[in-house]
Amino acid sequence: MAGTRIGTMKPYKILVMDDNRMIGILMEQIMSRLGYDLTYTTHGGETLEAYRKAKEKGAPFDIVFLDLVIEGGMGGEETISRLKELDPDIRAVAFSGYFNHPVMKDFGSYGFQASLGKPFTLEDILNAVKTLIPH
């Protein structure tokens, strides 16, 4: 099964932060069909809390997708810097519809391992996941 950890039947855990609920629904549908366990959050504070709780339980997220621009809340750039304080080894993908955003062009300098432009395709998501999770 594509979404399970090598040598186990335990699914990989993915955290998606986006203030657009339709993106959350789309990601939930895609990831569940691929066998991944997805948690959806809408802003940075909620994301930090979800990540902290999962890490404390000994079941941290394998990948975090962070929307860079959150209307009225903490976006991906600030969220990743705070997540790095919780887990310096976090694997994160910046995603945004703003292709000219500095983070999208130089994601590694901001603490991300990949970037994903919106709108995205299933293939785009799979490539991002494959980059960060061994299959």
N, CA, C and O atoms as a Tinker XYZ file with bonds, in Angstrom:
   540  protein
     1  N      0.840000   -1.172000    0.000000    73     2
     2  CA     0.000000    0.000000    0.000000    64     1     3
     3  C      0.889000    1.241000    0.000000    63     2     4     5
     4  O      1.793000    1.344000    0.829000    81     3
     5  N      0.655000    2.176000   -0.904000    73     3     6
     6  CA     1.514000    3.339000   -1.098000    64     5     7
     7  C      1.634000    4.213000    0.138000    63     6     8     9
     8  O      2.708000    4.751000    0.406000    81     7
     9  N      0.565000    4.364000    0.889000    73     7    10
    10  CA     0.572000    5.292000    2.003000    64     9    11
    11  C      1.028000    4.729000    3.328000    63    10    12    13
    12  O      0.898000    5.400000    4.352000    81    11
    13  N      1.564000    3.508000    3.344000    73    11    14
    14  CA     1.975000    2.910000    4.620000    64    13    15
    15  C      3.489000    2.919000    4.760000    63    14    16    17
    16  O      4.231000    2.910000    3.777000    81    15
    17  N      3.918000    2.937000    6.013000    73    15    18
    18  CA     5.344000    2.940000    6.318000    64    17    19
    19  C      5.956000    1.611000    5.892000    63    18    20    21
    20  O      5.339000    0.553000    6.020000    81    19
    21  N      7.161000    1.688000    5.392000    73    19    22
    22  CA     7.874000    0.491000    4.967000    64    21    23
    23  C      8.012000   -0.460000    6.148000    63    22    24    25
    24  O      8.461000   -0.060000    7.222000    81    23
    25  N      7.631000   -1.707000    5.951000    73    23    26
    26  CA     7.759000   -2.723000    6.987000    64    25    27
    27  C      6.619000   -2.744000    7.993000    63    26    28    29
    28  O      6.637000   -3.548000    8.924000    81    27
    29  N      5.634000   -1.881000    7.824000    73    27    30
    30  CA     4.492000   -1.852000    8.737000    64    29    31
    31  C      3.213000   -1.630000    7.936000    63    30    32    33
    32  O      3.253000   -1.387000    6.730000    81    31
    33  N      2.094000   -1.717000    8.619000    73    31    34
    34  CA     0.816000   -1.384000    7.985000    64    33    35
    35  C      0.319000   -0.024000    8.482000    63    34    36    37
    36  O     -0.821000    0.358000    8.218000    81    35
    37  N      1.174000    0.699000    9.196000    73    35    38
    38  CA     0.825000    1.992000    9.756000    64    37    39
    39  C      0.900000    3.061000    8.659000    63    38    40    41
    40  O      1.925000    3.176000    7.988000    81    39
    41  N     -0.165000    3.839000    8.470000    73    39    42
    42  CA    -0.135000    4.852000    7.402000    64    41    43
    43  C      0.752000    6.042000    7.753000    63    42    44    45
    44  O      0.905000    6.402000    8.920000    81    43
    45  N      1.327000    6.639000    6.722000    73    43    46
    46  CA     2.046000    7.893000    6.915000    64    45    47
    47  C      1.047000    8.960000    7.316000    63    46    48    49
    48  O     -0.100000    8.960000    6.870000    81    47
    49  N      1.507000    9.876000    8.172000    73    47    50
    50  CA     0.643000   10.944000    8.669000    64    49    51
    51  C      1.014000   12.259000    7.993000    63    50    52    53
    52  O      2.178000   12.660000    7.969000    81    51
    53  N      0.000000   12.918000    7.446000    73    51    54
    54  CA     0.206000   14.177000    6.735000    64    53    55
    55  C     -0.681000   15.242000    7.360000    63    54    56    57
    56  O     -1.852000   15.003000    7.654000    81    55
    57  N     -0.102000   16.417000    7.557000    73    55    58
    58  CA    -0.819000   17.570000    8.098000    64    57    59
    59  C     -0.894000   18.627000    7.001000    63    58    60    61
    60  O      0.126000   19.002000    6.424000    81    59
    61  N     -2.097000   19.104000    6.715000    73    59    62
    62  CA    -2.308000   20.119000    5.680000    64    61    63
    63  C     -2.934000   21.349000    6.321000    63    62    64    65
    64  O     -3.975000   21.261000    6.972000    81    63
    65  N     -2.286000   22.506000    6.129000    73    63    66
    66  CA    -2.837000   23.774000    6.602000    64    65    67
    67  C     -3.209000   24.633000    5.398000    63    66    68    69
    68  O     -2.365000   24.965000    4.565000    81    67
    69  N     -4.486000   24.984000    5.325000    73    67    70
    70  CA    -4.975000   25.878000    4.267000    64    69    71
    71  C     -6.276000   26.502000    4.734000    63    70    72    73
    72  O     -7.114000   25.817000    5.320000    81    71
    73  N     -6.455000   27.782000    4.486000    73    71    74
    74  CA    -7.687000   28.446000    4.909000    64    73    75
    75  C     -8.838000   28.237000    3.929000    63    74    76    77
    76  O     -9.963000   28.660000    4.195000    81    75
    77  N     -8.567000   27.594000    2.811000    73    75    78
    78  CA    -9.606000   27.279000    1.831000    64    77    79
    79  C    -10.085000   25.847000    2.087000    63    78    80    81
    80  O     -9.366000   24.890000    1.799000    81    79
    81  N    -11.277000   25.704000    2.617000    73    79    82
    82  CA   -11.815000   24.384000    2.975000    64    81    83
    83  C    -11.867000   23.439000    1.773000    63    82    84    85
    84  O    -11.715000   22.228000    1.933000    81    83
    85  N    -12.079000   23.976000    0.581000    73    83    86
    86  CA   -12.123000   23.114000   -0.613000    64    85    87
    87  C    -10.767000   22.441000   -0.852000    63    86    88    89
    88  O    -10.715000   21.293000   -1.293000    81    87
    89  N     -9.681000   23.144000   -0.565000    73    87    90
    90  CA    -8.350000   22.531000   -0.682000    64    89    91
    91  C     -8.232000   21.405000    0.342000    63    90    92    93
    92  O     -7.714000   20.332000    0.035000    81    91
    93  N     -8.712000   21.654000    1.555000    73    91    94
    94  CA    -8.687000   20.627000    2.598000    64    93    95
    95  C     -9.458000   19.384000    2.187000    63    94    96    97
    96  O     -8.985000   18.262000    2.373000    81    95
    97  N    -10.646000   19.583000    1.630000    73    95    98
    98  CA   -11.471000   18.456000    1.181000    64    97    99
    99  C    -10.765000   17.695000    0.064000    63    98   100   101
   100  O    -10.716000   16.465000    0.081000    81    99
   101  N    -10.221000   18.424000   -0.901000    73    99   102
   102  CA    -9.506000   17.797000   -2.015000    64   101   103
   103  C     -8.321000   16.978000   -1.512000    63   102   104   105
   104  O     -8.133000   15.833000   -1.922000    81   103
   105  N     -7.527000   17.564000   -0.628000    73   103   106
   106  CA    -6.368000   16.853000   -0.096000    64   105   107
   107  C     -6.789000   15.627000    0.718000    63   106   108   109
   108  O     -6.155000   14.576000    0.628000    81   107
   109  N     -7.855000   15.758000    1.510000    73   107   110
   110  CA    -8.356000   14.612000    2.283000    64   109   111
   111  C     -8.760000   13.469000    1.352000    63   110   112   113
   112  O     -8.439000   12.310000    1.616000    81   111
   113  N     -9.461000   13.790000    0.269000    73   111   114
   114  CA    -9.900000   12.759000   -0.672000    64   113   115
   115  C     -8.713000   12.082000   -1.346000    63   114   116   117
   116  O     -8.659000   10.856000   -1.441000    81   115
   117  N     -7.776000   12.876000   -1.806000    73   115   118
   118  CA    -6.599000   12.328000   -2.493000    64   117   119
   119  C     -5.781000   11.459000   -1.542000    63   118   120   121
   120  O     -5.453000   10.317000   -1.863000    81   119
   121  N     -5.456000   12.000000   -0.383000    73   119   122
   122  CA    -4.578000   11.284000    0.544000    64   121   123
   123  C     -5.223000   10.028000    1.108000    63   122   124   125
   124  O     -4.547000    9.014000    1.279000    81   123
   125  N     -6.515000   10.076000    1.399000    73   123   126
   126  CA    -7.154000    8.868000    1.935000    64   125   127
   127  C     -7.194000    7.772000    0.877000    63   126   128   129
   128  O     -7.029000    6.597000    1.206000    81   127
   129  N     -7.407000    8.128000   -0.373000    73   127   130
   130  CA    -7.399000    7.120000   -1.451000    64   129   131
   131  C     -6.024000    6.503000   -1.643000    63   130   132   133
   132  O     -5.898000    5.358000   -2.077000    81   131
   133  N     -4.997000    7.275000   -1.314000    73   131   134
   134  CA    -3.630000    6.772000   -1.437000    64   133   135
   135  C     -3.163000    6.047000   -0.176000    63   134   136   137
   136  O     -2.051000    5.519000   -0.134000    81   135
   137  N     -4.019000    6.022000    0.857000    73   135   138
   138  CA    -3.694000    5.293000    2.068000    64   137   139
   139  C     -3.002000    6.108000    3.141000    63   138   140   141
   140  O     -2.510000    5.544000    4.118000    81   139
   141  N     -2.953000    7.428000    2.982000    73   139   142
   142  CA    -2.327000    8.283000    3.982000    64   141   143
   143  C     -3.363000    8.736000    5.010000    63   142   144   145
   144  O     -4.556000    8.814000    4.719000    81   143
   145  N     -2.882000    9.030000    6.211000    73   143   146
   146  CA    -3.713000    9.558000    7.290000    64   145   147
   147  C     -3.528000   11.069000    7.299000    63   146   148   149
   148  O     -2.438000   11.548000    7.610000    81   147
   149  N     -4.574000   11.838000    6.964000    73   147   150
   150  CA    -4.459000   13.279000    6.827000    64   149   151
   151  C     -5.215000   14.015000    7.917000    63   150   152   153
   152  O     -6.340000   13.657000    8.264000    81   151
   153  N     -4.578000   15.054000    8.456000    73   151   154
   154  CA    -5.209000   15.988000    9.380000    64   153   155
   155  C     -5.214000   17.342000    8.701000    63   154   156   157
   156  O     -4.211000   17.751000    8.117000    81   155
   157  N     -6.342000   18.043000    8.773000    73   155   158
   158  CA    -6.491000   19.337000    8.121000    64   157   159
   159  C     -6.644000   20.438000    9.162000    63   158   160   161
   160  O     -7.421000   20.303000   10.106000    81   159
   161  N     -5.899000   21.531000    8.987000    73   159   162
   162  CA    -6.007000   22.701000    9.854000    64   161   163
   163  C     -6.181000   23.936000    8.978000    63   162   164   165
   164  O     -5.879000   23.912000    7.785000    81   163
   165  N     -6.674000   25.022000    9.587000    73   163   166
   166  CA    -6.974000   26.217000    8.800000    64   165   167
   167  C     -6.061000   27.411000    9.063000    63   166   168   169
   168  O     -6.107000   28.390000    8.318000    81   167
   169  N     -5.225000   27.351000   10.112000    73   167   170
   170  CA    -4.321000   28.470000   10.392000    64   169   171
   171  C     -3.139000   27.978000   11.228000    63   170   172   173
   172  O     -3.138000   26.859000   11.740000    81   171
   173  N     -2.142000   28.840000   11.349000    73   171   174
   174  CA    -0.898000   28.461000   11.995000    64   173   175
   175  C     -1.026000   28.003000   13.438000    63   174   176   177
   176  O     -0.392000   27.026000   13.836000    81   175
   177  N     -1.838000   28.697000   14.228000    73   175   178
   178  CA    -1.995000   28.303000   15.632000    64   177   179
   179  C     -2.549000   26.903000   15.773000    63   178   180   181
   180  O     -2.074000   26.117000   16.594000    81   179
   181  N     -3.548000   26.593000   14.977000    73   179   182
   182  CA    -4.157000   25.259000   14.982000    64   181   183
   183  C     -3.148000   24.209000   14.513000    63   182   184   185
   184  O     -3.116000   23.096000   15.037000    81   183
   185  N     -2.334000   24.563000   13.537000    73   183   186
   186  CA    -1.324000   23.658000   13.002000    64   185   187
   187  C     -0.251000   23.355000   14.043000    63   186   188   189
   188  O      0.138000   22.202000   14.229000    81   187
   189  N      0.222000   24.396000   14.716000    73   187   190
   190  CA     1.228000   24.204000   15.771000    64   189   191
   191  C      0.706000   23.290000   16.867000    63   190   192   193
   192  O      1.424000   22.413000   17.346000    81   191
   193  N     -0.539000   23.495000   17.262000    73   191   194
   194  CA    -1.134000   22.671000   18.318000    64   193   195
   195  C     -1.270000   21.216000   17.869000    63   194   196   197
   196  O     -0.954000   20.302000   18.631000    81   195
   197  N     -1.735000   20.995000   16.646000    73   195   198
   198  CA    -1.877000   19.622000   16.127000    64   197   199
   199  C     -0.522000   18.930000   16.046000    63   198   200   201
   200  O     -0.403000   17.757000   16.397000    81   199
   201  N      0.500000   19.647000   15.587000    73   199   202
   202  CA     1.829000   19.058000   15.466000    64   201   203
   203  C      2.397000   18.729000   16.849000    63   202   204   205
   204  O      2.949000   17.650000   17.064000    81   203
   205  N      2.255000   19.665000   17.771000    73   203   206
   206  CA     2.774000   19.462000   19.129000    64   205   207
   207  C      2.125000   18.244000   19.780000    63   206   208   209
   208  O      2.817000   17.415000   20.370000    81   207
   209  N      0.795000   18.129000   19.676000    73   207   210
   210  CA     0.083000   16.998000   20.284000    64   209   211
   211  C      0.516000   15.671000   19.668000    63   210   212   213
   212  O      0.735000   14.695000   20.385000    81   211
   213  N      0.640000   15.632000   18.354000    73   211   214
   214  CA     1.049000   14.393000   17.685000    64   213   215
   215  C      2.462000   13.995000   18.101000    63   214   216   217
   216  O      2.734000   12.816000   18.329000    81   215
   217  N      3.350000   14.960000   18.199000    73   215   218
   218  CA     4.735000   14.679000   18.598000    64   217   219
   219  C      4.786000   14.181000   20.044000    63   218   220   221
   220  O      5.528000   13.249000   20.354000    81   219
   221  N      3.998000   14.800000   20.928000    73   219   222
   222  CA     3.965000   14.371000   22.335000    64   221   223
   223  C      3.441000   12.935000   22.473000    63   222   224   225
   224  O      3.851000   12.209000   23.379000    81   223
   225  N      2.547000   12.534000   21.586000    73   223   226
   226  CA     2.005000   11.175000   21.618000    64   225   227
   227  C      2.958000   10.169000   20.986000    63   226   228   229
   228  O      2.676000    8.971000   20.974000    81   227
   229  N      4.077000   10.641000   20.466000    73   227   230
   230  CA     5.036000    9.747000   19.819000    64   229   231
   231  C      4.632000    9.355000   18.416000    63   230   232   233
   232  O      5.144000    8.376000   17.873000    81   231
   233  N      3.717000   10.108000   17.818000    73   231   234
   234  CA     3.248000    9.823000   16.458000    64   233   235
   235  C      3.264000   11.112000   15.637000    63   234   236   237
   236  O      2.213000   11.589000   15.209000    81   235
   237  N      4.462000   11.681000   15.414000    73   235   238
   238  CA     4.530000   12.952000   14.684000    64   237   239
   239  C      4.104000   12.805000   13.228000    63   238   240   241
   240  O      4.054000   11.703000   12.682000    81   239
   241  N      3.804000   13.923000   12.629000    73   239   242
   242  CA     3.439000   13.930000   11.212000    64   241   243
   243  C      4.690000   13.691000   10.380000    63   242   244   245
   244  O      5.782000   14.141000   10.728000    81   243
   245  N      4.512000   12.974000    9.273000    73   243   246
   246  CA     5.623000   12.689000    8.371000    64   245   247
   247  C      5.883000   13.844000    7.412000    63   246   248   249
   248  O      7.031000   14.126000    7.066000    81   247
   249  N      4.815000   14.510000    6.987000    73   247   250
   250  CA     4.915000   15.656000    6.077000    64   249   251
   251  C      3.886000   16.691000    6.494000    63   250   252   253
   252  O      2.783000   16.355000    6.926000    81   251
   253  N      4.265000   17.963000    6.356000    73   251   254
   254  CA     3.350000   19.071000    6.606000    64   253   255
   255  C      3.291000   19.917000    5.339000    63   254   256   257
   256  O      4.324000   20.342000    4.822000    81   255
   257  N      2.080000   20.161000    4.842000    73   255   258
   258  CA     1.843000   21.072000    3.725000    64   257   259
   259  C      1.337000   22.381000    4.322000    63   258   260   261
   260  O      0.339000   22.383000    5.042000    81   259
   261  N      2.006000   23.490000    4.035000    73   259   262
   262  CA     1.629000   24.769000    4.617000    64   261   263
   263  C      1.326000   25.798000    3.533000    63   262   264   265
   264  O      2.188000   26.136000    2.722000    81   263
   265  N      0.093000   26.287000    3.531000    73   263   266
   266  CA    -0.281000   27.390000    2.648000    64   265   267
   267  C      0.447000   28.625000    3.151000    63   266   268   269
   268  O      0.446000   28.900000    4.350000    81   267
   269  N      1.062000   29.363000    2.254000    73   267   270
   270  CA     1.855000   30.513000    2.665000    64   269   271
   271  C      1.008000   31.706000    3.092000    63   270   272   273
   272  O      1.419000   32.482000    3.955000    81   271
   273  N     -0.169000   31.857000    2.496000    73   271   274
   274  CA    -1.006000   33.020000    2.781000    64   273   275
   275  C     -2.317000   32.562000    3.406000    63   274   276   277
   276  O     -3.147000   31.934000    2.750000    81   275
   277  N     -2.489000   32.887000    4.682000    73   275   278
   278  CA    -3.704000   32.550000    5.411000    64   277   279
   279  C     -4.417000   33.862000    5.734000    63   278   280   281
   280  O     -3.890000   34.704000    6.461000    81   279
   281  N     -5.598000   34.021000    5.196000    73   279   282
   282  CA    -6.376000   35.243000    5.399000    64   281   283
   283  C     -6.679000   35.440000    6.885000    63   282   284   285
   284  O     -7.364000   34.622000    7.499000    81   283
   285  N     -6.166000   36.526000    7.454000    73   283   286
   286  CA    -6.448000   36.854000    8.843000    64   285   287
   287  C     -5.762000   35.973000    9.869000    63   286   288   289
   288  O     -6.157000   35.975000   11.035000    81   287
   289  N     -4.738000   35.212000    9.468000    73   287   290
   290  CA    -4.073000   34.320000   10.414000    64   289   291
   291  C     -2.607000   34.120000   10.070000    63   290   292   293
   292  O     -2.086000   34.716000    9.127000    81   291
   293  N     -1.956000   33.274000   10.847000    73   291   294
   294  CA    -0.539000   32.971000   10.647000    64   293   295
   295  C     -0.374000   32.066000    9.432000    63   294   296   297
   296  O     -0.926000   30.967000    9.377000    81   295
   297  N      0.393000   32.547000    8.462000    73   295   298
   298  CA     0.634000   31.787000    7.249000    64   297   299
   299  C      1.799000   30.829000    7.379000    63   298   300   301
   300  O      2.388000   30.681000    8.450000    81   299
   301  N      2.121000   30.182000    6.271000    73   299   302
   302  CA     3.125000   29.130000    6.251000    64   301   303
   303  C      4.529000   29.554000    6.601000    63   302   304   305
   304  O      5.269000   28.789000    7.218000    81   303
   305  N      4.918000   30.771000    6.216000    73   303   306
   306  CA     6.283000   31.212000    6.488000    64   305   307
   307  C      6.547000   31.331000    7.991000    63   306   308   309
   308  O      7.577000   30.865000    8.478000    81   307
   309  N      5.632000   31.945000    8.719000    73   307   310
   310  CA     5.809000   32.048000   10.170000    64   309   311
   311  C      5.586000   30.689000   10.834000    63   310   312   313
   312  O      6.281000   30.337000   11.787000    81   311
   313  N      4.627000   29.938000   10.333000    73   311   314
   314  CA     4.320000   28.634000   10.917000    64   313   315
   315  C      5.510000   27.682000   10.822000    63   314   316   317
   316  O      5.811000   26.978000   11.786000    81   315
   317  N      6.197000   27.648000    9.665000    73   315   318
   318  CA     7.329000   26.720000    9.535000    64   317   319
   319  C      8.449000   27.102000   10.497000    63   318   320   321
   320  O      9.106000   26.220000   11.049000    81   319
   321  N      8.680000   28.394000   10.709000    73   319   322
   322  CA     9.756000   28.765000   11.630000    64   321   323
   323  C      9.421000   28.326000   13.056000    63   322   324   325
   324  O     10.319000   27.949000   13.809000    81   323
   325  N      8.161000   28.371000   13.431000    73   323   326
   326  CA     7.765000   27.932000   14.771000    64   325   327
   327  C      7.731000   26.413000   14.866000    63   326   328   329
   328  O      8.052000   25.852000   15.914000    81   327
   329  N      7.347000   25.741000   13.784000    73   327   330
   330  CA     7.374000   24.274000   13.773000    64   329   331
   331  C      8.810000   23.766000   13.880000    63   330   332   333
   332  O      9.060000   22.752000   14.532000    81   331
   333  N      9.746000   24.455000   13.251000    73   331   334
   334  CA    11.162000   24.074000   13.317000    64   333   335
   335  C     11.668000   24.119000   14.757000    63   334   336   337
   336  O     12.569000   23.361000   15.116000    81   335
   337  N     11.104000   24.992000   15.584000    73   335   338
   338  CA    11.481000   25.039000   16.997000    64   337   339
   339  C     11.014000   23.779000   17.717000    63   338   340   341
   340  O     11.685000   23.297000   18.630000    81   339
   341  N      9.855000   23.242000   17.305000    73   339   342
   342  CA     9.332000   21.996000   17.883000    64   341   343
   343  C     10.061000   20.777000   17.352000    63   342   344   345
   344  O     10.276000   19.804000   18.073000    81   343
   345  N     10.442000   20.840000   16.073000    73   343   346
   346  CA    11.047000   19.689000   15.414000    64   345   347
   347  C     11.976000   20.170000   14.299000    63   346   348   349
   348  O     11.518000   20.448000   13.191000    81   347
   349  N     13.261000   20.269000   14.581000    73   347   350
   350  CA    14.204000   20.746000   13.564000    64   349   351
   351  C     14.246000   19.873000   12.311000    63   350   352   353
   352  O     14.679000   20.335000   11.255000    81   351
   353  N     13.802000   18.620000   12.412000    73   351   354
   354  CA    13.844000   17.698000   11.280000    64   353   355
   355  C     12.524000   17.606000   10.517000    63   354   356   357
   356  O     12.346000   16.701000    9.702000    81   355
   357  N     11.609000   18.521000   10.767000    73   355   358
   358  CA    10.308000   18.494000   10.109000    64   357   359
   359  C     10.469000   18.519000    8.589000    63   358   360   361
   360  O     11.347000   19.190000    8.048000    81   359
   361  N      9.601000   17.772000    7.922000    73   359   362
   362  CA     9.579000   17.751000    6.450000    64   361   363
   363  C      8.332000   18.508000    6.024000    63   362   364   365
   364  O      7.208000   18.117000    6.341000    81   363
   365  N      8.552000   19.606000    5.296000    73   363   366
   366  CA     7.434000   20.484000    4.973000    64   365   367
   367  C      7.455000   20.934000    3.521000    63   366   368   369
   368  O      8.507000   21.089000    2.901000    81   367
   369  N      6.235000   21.139000    3.000000    73   367   370
   370  CA     6.025000   21.622000    1.640000    64   369   371
   371  C      5.306000   22.964000    1.737000    63   370   372   373
   372  O      4.256000   23.071000    2.371000    81   371
   373  N      5.881000   23.990000    1.099000    73   371   374
   374  CA     5.210000   25.284000    0.987000    64   373   375
   375  C      4.278000   25.201000   -0.214000    63   374   376   377
   376  O      4.667000   24.718000   -1.277000    81   375
   377  N      3.043000   25.674000   -0.041000    73   375   378
   378  CA     2.210000   25.735000   -1.228000    64   377   379
   379  C      1.390000   27.007000   -1.258000    63   378   380   381
   380  O      0.929000   27.512000   -0.234000    81   379
   381  N      1.224000   27.515000   -2.501000    73   379   382
   382  CA     0.583000   28.808000   -2.678000    64   381   383
   383  C      0.221000   29.017000   -4.138000    63   382   384   385
   384  O      0.792000   28.407000   -5.042000    81   383
   385  N     -0.747000   29.897000   -4.336000    73   383   386
   386  CA    -1.099000   30.337000   -5.687000    64   385   387
   387  C     -0.268000   31.537000   -6.109000    63   386   388   389
   388  O     -0.336000   31.969000   -7.259000    81   387
   389  N      0.509000   32.071000   -5.191000    73   387   390
   390  CA     1.370000   33.220000   -5.475000    64   389   391
   391  C      2.740000   32.701000   -5.910000    63   390   392   393
   392  O      3.638000   32.528000   -5.085000    81   391
   393  N      2.891000   32.459000   -7.198000    73   391   394
   394  CA     4.120000   31.857000   -7.713000    64   393   395
   395  C      5.334000   32.759000   -7.525000    63   394   396   397
   396  O      6.464000   32.274000   -7.471000    81   395
   397  N      5.106000   34.073000   -7.426000    73   395   398
   398  CA     6.231000   34.990000   -7.275000    64   397   399
   399  C      6.585000   35.251000   -5.808000    63   398   400   401
   400  O      7.453000   36.075000   -5.520000    81   399
   401  N      5.923000   34.560000   -4.888000    73   399   402
   402  CA     6.231000   34.693000   -3.462000    64   401   403
   403  C      7.671000   34.229000   -3.241000    63   402   404   405
   404  O      8.063000   33.180000   -3.752000    81   403
   405  N      8.462000   34.992000   -2.489000    73   403   406
   406  CA     9.881000   34.621000   -2.279000    64   405   407
   407  C     10.076000   33.201000   -1.757000    63   406   408   409
   408  O     11.045000   32.540000   -2.131000    81   407
   409  N      9.175000   32.719000   -0.902000    73   407   410
   410  CA     9.316000   31.368000   -0.349000    64   409   411
   411  C      9.172000   30.315000   -1.450000    63   410   412   413
   412  O      9.865000   29.298000   -1.428000    81   411
   413  N      8.287000   30.551000   -2.399000    73   411   414
   414  CA     8.074000   29.574000   -3.476000    64   413   415
   415  C      9.339000   29.437000   -4.330000    63   414   416   417
   416  O      9.650000   28.353000   -4.824000    81   415
   417  N     10.046000   30.525000   -4.493000    73   415   418
   418  CA    11.244000   30.516000   -5.346000    64   417   419
   419  C     12.478000   29.965000   -4.626000    63   418   420   421
   420  O     13.362000   29.387000   -5.259000    81   419
   421  N     12.536000   30.145000   -3.307000    73   419   422
   422  CA    13.722000   29.749000   -2.537000    64   421   423
   423  C     13.293000   29.028000   -1.257000    63   422   424   425
   424  O     13.721000   29.386000   -0.160000    81   423
   425  N     12.443000   28.009000   -1.410000    73   423   426
   426  CA    11.811000   27.339000   -0.270000    64   425   427
   427  C     12.807000   26.793000    0.747000    63   426   428   429
   428  O     12.539000   26.831000    1.948000    81   427
   429  N     13.945000   26.288000    0.292000    73   427   430
   430  CA    14.940000   25.706000    1.187000    64   429   431
   431  C     15.484000   26.700000    2.202000    63   430   432   433
   432  O     15.783000   26.331000    3.338000    81   431
   433  N     15.612000   27.937000    1.804000    73   431   434
   434  CA    16.123000   28.976000    2.710000    64   433   435
   435  C     15.144000   29.302000    3.830000    63   434   436   437
   436  O     15.518000   29.902000    4.838000    81   435
   437  N     13.891000   28.905000    3.647000    73   435   438
   438  CA    12.851000   29.197000    4.637000    64   437   439
   439  C     12.499000   27.981000    5.494000    63   438   440   441
   440  O     11.606000   28.058000    6.337000    81   439
   441  N     13.189000   26.869000    5.287000    73   439   442
   442  CA    12.952000   25.686000    6.108000    64   441   443
   443  C     12.070000   24.633000    5.474000    63   442   444   445
   444  O     11.723000   23.648000    6.127000    81   443
   445  N     11.695000   24.816000    4.208000    73   443   446
   446  CA    10.875000   23.837000    3.494000    64   445   447
   447  C     11.775000   22.933000    2.658000    63   446   448   449
   448  O     12.888000   23.312000    2.294000    81   447
   449  N     11.277000   21.733000    2.358000    73   447   450
   450  CA    12.013000   20.811000    1.498000    64   449   451
   451  C     11.452000   20.781000    0.079000    63   450   452   453
   452  O     12.078000   20.220000   -0.820000    81   451
   453  N     10.288000   21.375000   -0.130000    73   451   454
   454  CA     9.670000   21.398000   -1.456000    64   453   455
   455  C      8.637000   22.521000   -1.505000    63   454   456   457
   456  O      8.233000   23.060000   -0.474000    81   455
   457  N      8.219000   22.862000   -2.725000    73   455   458
   458  CA     7.129000   23.819000   -2.890000    64   457   459
   459  C      6.160000   23.271000   -3.929000    63   458   460   461
   460  O      6.532000   22.484000   -4.799000    81   459
   461  N      4.922000   23.702000   -3.818000    73   459   462
   462  CA     3.852000   23.207000   -4.680000    64   461   463
   463  C      2.947000   24.382000   -5.025000    63   462   464   465
   464  O      2.353000   25.000000   -4.142000    81   463
   465  N      2.847000   24.687000   -6.318000    73   463   466
   466  CA     2.004000   25.794000   -6.752000    64   465   467
   467  C      0.547000   25.378000   -6.872000    63   466   468   469
   468  O      0.229000   24.227000   -7.174000    81   467
   469  N     -0.326000   26.343000   -6.628000    73   467   470
   470  CA    -1.769000   26.126000   -6.823000    64   469   471
   471  C     -2.163000   26.820000   -8.110000    63   470   472   473
   472  O     -1.650000   27.907000   -8.379000    81   471
   473  N     -3.027000   26.268000   -8.903000    73   471   474
   474  CA    -3.651000   24.965000   -8.676000    64   473   475
   475  C     -2.644000   23.843000   -8.937000    63   474   476   477
   476  O     -1.703000   23.999000   -9.715000    81   475
   477  N     -2.864000   22.722000   -8.274000    73   475   478
   478  CA    -1.967000   21.592000   -8.417000    64   477   479
   479  C     -2.734000   20.395000   -8.953000    63   478   480   481
   480  O     -3.963000   20.344000   -8.909000    81   479
   481  N     -1.982000   19.447000   -9.454000    73   479   482
   482  CA    -2.563000   18.213000   -9.969000    64   481   483
   483  C     -2.253000   17.072000   -9.005000    63   482   484   485
   484  O     -1.441000   17.223000   -8.091000    81   483
   485  N     -2.891000   15.956000   -9.212000    73   483   486
   486  CA    -2.597000   14.758000   -8.429000    64   485   487
   487  C     -1.119000   14.397000   -8.574000    63   486   488   489
   488  O     -0.463000   14.031000   -7.599000    81   487
   489  N     -0.609000   14.503000   -9.781000    73   487   490
   490  CA     0.805000   14.190000  -10.026000    64   489   491
   491  C      1.725000   15.128000   -9.236000    63   490   492   493
   492  O      2.752000   14.696000   -8.713000    81   491
   493  N      1.355000   16.410000   -9.150000    73   491   494
   494  CA     2.148000   17.363000   -8.371000    64   493   495
   495  C      2.222000   16.940000   -6.902000    63   494   496   497
   496  O      3.293000   16.962000   -6.294000    81   495
   497  N      1.070000   16.553000   -6.340000    73   495   498
   498  CA     1.025000   16.132000   -4.939000    64   497   499
   499  C      1.865000   14.877000   -4.736000    63   498   500   501
   500  O      2.644000   14.787000   -3.788000    81   499
   501  N      1.700000   13.912000   -5.636000    73   499   502
   502  CA     2.466000   12.666000   -5.522000    64   501   503
   503  C      3.969000   12.923000   -5.595000    63   502   504   505
   504  O      4.740000   12.313000   -4.855000    81   503
   505  N      4.383000   13.816000   -6.475000    73   503   506
   506  CA     5.808000   14.137000   -6.583000    64   505   507
   507  C      6.330000   14.776000   -5.306000    63   506   508   509
   508  O      7.435000   14.466000   -4.862000    81   507
   509  N      5.546000   15.664000   -4.715000    73   507   510
   510  CA     5.954000   16.289000   -3.455000    64   509   511
   511  C      6.085000   15.246000   -2.351000    63   510   512   513
   512  O      7.055000   15.259000   -1.592000    81   511
   513  N      5.113000   14.345000   -2.261000    73   511   514
   514  CA     5.133000   13.304000   -1.235000    64   513   515
   515  C      6.320000   12.359000   -1.475000    63   514   516   517
   516  O      7.027000   12.006000   -0.532000    81   515
   517  N      6.537000   11.951000   -2.721000    73   515   518
   518  CA     7.642000   11.048000   -3.041000    64   517   519
   519  C      9.002000   11.663000   -2.718000    63   518   520   521
   520  O      9.944000   10.956000   -2.360000    81   519
   521  N      9.094000   12.969000   -2.847000    73   519   522
   522  CA    10.334000   13.666000   -2.531000    64   521   523
   523  C     10.672000   13.549000   -1.057000    63   522   524   525
   524  O     11.844000   13.491000   -0.685000    81   523
   525  N      9.633000   13.515000   -0.208000    73   523   526
   526  CA     9.856000   13.573000    1.227000    64   525   527
   527  C      9.653000   12.267000    1.983000    63   526   528   529
   528  O     10.100000   12.133000    3.122000    81   527
   529  N      8.982000   11.306000    1.358000    73   527   530
   530  CA     8.740000   10.007000    2.033000    64   529   531
   531  C      9.290000    8.888000    1.160000    63   530   532   533
   532  O      8.962000    8.810000   -0.024000    81   531
   533  N     10.113000    8.032000    1.724000    73   531   534
   534  CA    10.625000    6.891000    0.943000    64   533   535
   535  C      9.496000    5.904000    0.639000    63   534   536   537
   536  O      8.706000    5.576000    1.525000    81   535
   537  N      9.418000    5.445000   -0.564000    73   535   538
   538  CA     8.390000    4.458000   -0.952000    64   537   539
   539  C      9.027000    3.167000   -1.399000    63   538   540
   540  O      8.323000    2.225000   -1.761000    81   539
